[in-house]
Amino acid sequence: MDVTELDQLKECLRKLPPEDQDHMAGFLLVERLKRNSLVMPALHKRVEDSDPENWQTLKSLKEARDND
């Protein structure tokens, strides 16, 4: 992608509604974190972990929050 195409893409993104911009920002953040495991190693590991056995349940997260 050249600079002109990138500028056009940025302009299109600026015209999106805030909700869609937020969605794109989240998507790009996750892609960035996947590329660079040095940024946040624990988060990177969780993002890449596709084994449901290693996922925390909503119940366990709520319990941990209540214990803080």
NUKE-357227 format. One record per residue (C-alpha): x, y, z. Coordinates in steps of 0.1 Angstrom, whole numbers, plus 5000, padded with zeros to 4 digits. Example, Ala and Ser with C-alpha at 12.3 -4.5 7.8 and 13.67 -1.06 7.14 Angstrom:
<zados>
512349555078513749895071
</zados>
This chain:
<zados>
500050005000501550334991501250665009498350794988496250474994497050495031495850865032492650765014492050485039492650725068490150975053487550705050488050605086487650965098484150965081482950655100480550695129482250685163481050325170482650195138485850395145485950225180485549885164488349955139490550085167490049775187490749555157493949735149495049715186494649345187496549305154499349525168499549315200499648995180502649125160504649235190504649005220507149235238504549505243502349305267503448935270500548825292497948985270499648855239499548505253495848535261494948675226496748385209495348115232492547935213492147655239488947715258490347505287492647795294490048065293488748235325484948205330482848515336481948375370485648355381486348705368483348845388484548655419488048785416486749145412484549105443487548985463489549285455
</zados>
